[in-house]
């Protein structure tokens, strides 16, 4: 758990923004008492709002509240496309503060539905060759697709297959400013985007993921054979 003191708005944004941390007691992280826990069930299409880029939001929330926010397993049997369990552990005050922030963020997202710009998924760079079905040992500077700022189904056969399967438009943006992160932009109606999120997350990103092992072996795709 990352802990600290002070009003650190961090990745959650400042006053008036969803999940504003500026109002929190700067001594909240030092609160002592019996440990309690709360559980929150979050749709997989919203979990990124709570995790943040590279886990930044979770780290900031842990630091500001003193609670430990843990992103647990995703239940892919849910017909909505996946439900992720979020567990919050700490003193009663810490857990209540963290839960308030998480619920406020989800409420804001519900009141501001996705617009025509589409939905963004942020993934580690080592997941990109999985989506492209390119051997990761070959996906280095000099590979034609490695140099592309953005990759679409016009450039890669596997993205085309994914688009046909999901009916969503899929684009990989490799120009993300944060080192080691690529952005996947999904466009289409809600059902198409939800299906694309499910397939990309479940069959590619989270399926037995181990970056070092994957790069060392360089062969076994973490996707169904028909994808």
Secondary structure as the mmCIF struct_conf table of DSSP 4:
data_model
#
loop_
_struct_conf.conf_type_id
_struct_conf.id
_struct_conf.beg_label_comp_id
_struct_conf.beg_label_asym_id
_struct_conf.beg_label_seq_id
_struct_conf.end_label_comp_id
_struct_conf.end_label_asym_id
_struct_conf.end_label_seq_id
BEND BEND1 UNK A 6 UNK A 6
HELX_RH_3T_P HELX_RH_3T_P1 UNK A 10 UNK A 12
BEND BEND2 UNK A 14 UNK A 14
TURN_TY1_P TURN_TY1_P1 UNK A 15 UNK A 16
BEND BEND3 UNK A 17 UNK A 17
TURN_TY1_P TURN_TY1_P2 UNK A 18 UNK A 19
TURN_TY1_P TURN_TY1_P3 UNK A 22 UNK A 23
BEND BEND4 UNK A 24 UNK A 24
TURN_TY1_P TURN_TY1_P4 UNK A 26 UNK A 27
HELX_RH_3T_P HELX_RH_3T_P2 UNK A 28 UNK A 30
BEND BEND5 UNK A 33 UNK A 33
STRN STRN1 UNK A 36 UNK A 43
TURN_TY1_P TURN_TY1_P5 UNK A 44 UNK A 46
HELX_RH_AL_P HELX_RH_AL_P1 UNK A 47 UNK A 51
HELX_RH_3T_P HELX_RH_3T_P3 UNK A 53 UNK A 55
HELX_RH_AL_P HELX_RH_AL_P2 UNK A 56 UNK A 65
STRN STRN2 UNK A 68 UNK A 75
TURN_TY1_P TURN_TY1_P6 UNK A 76 UNK A 77
BEND BEND6 UNK A 78 UNK A 78
TURN_TY1_P TURN_TY1_P7 UNK A 79 UNK A 80
BEND BEND7 UNK A 81 UNK A 81
STRN STRN3 UNK A 83 UNK A 90
HELX_RH_AL_P HELX_RH_AL_P3 UNK A 92 UNK A 111
BEND BEND8 UNK A 112 UNK A 112
TURN_TY1_P TURN_TY1_P8 UNK A 116 UNK A 117
STRN STRN4 UNK A 119 UNK A 124
HELX_RH_3T_P HELX_RH_3T_P4 UNK A 125 UNK A 127
HELX_RH_AL_P HELX_RH_AL_P4 UNK A 128 UNK A 132
TURN_TY1_P TURN_TY1_P9 UNK A 133 UNK A 133
TURN_TY1_P TURN_TY1_P10 UNK A 136 UNK A 138
BEND BEND9 UNK A 140 UNK A 140
TURN_TY1_P TURN_TY1_P11 UNK A 141 UNK A 142
BEND BEND10 UNK A 143 UNK A 143
TURN_TY1_P TURN_TY1_P12 UNK A 144 UNK A 147
BEND BEND11 UNK A 149 UNK A 149
STRN STRN5 UNK A 150 UNK A 151
TURN_TY1_P TURN_TY1_P13 UNK A 153 UNK A 155
HELX_RH_AL_P HELX_RH_AL_P5 UNK A 157 UNK A 166
STRN STRN6 UNK A 169 UNK A 173
BEND BEND12 UNK A 177 UNK A 178
TURN_TY1_P TURN_TY1_P14 UNK A 179 UNK A 180
STRN STRN7 UNK A 181 UNK A 187
BEND BEND13 UNK A 188 UNK A 188
HELX_RH_AL_P HELX_RH_AL_P6 UNK A 190 UNK A 199
HELX_RH_PI_P HELX_RH_PI_P1 UNK A 200 UNK A 205
BEND BEND14 UNK A 206 UNK A 208
HELX_RH_AL_P HELX_RH_AL_P7 UNK A 211 UNK A 217
BEND BEND15 UNK A 222 UNK A 223
TURN_TY1_P TURN_TY1_P15 UNK A 225 UNK A 226
#
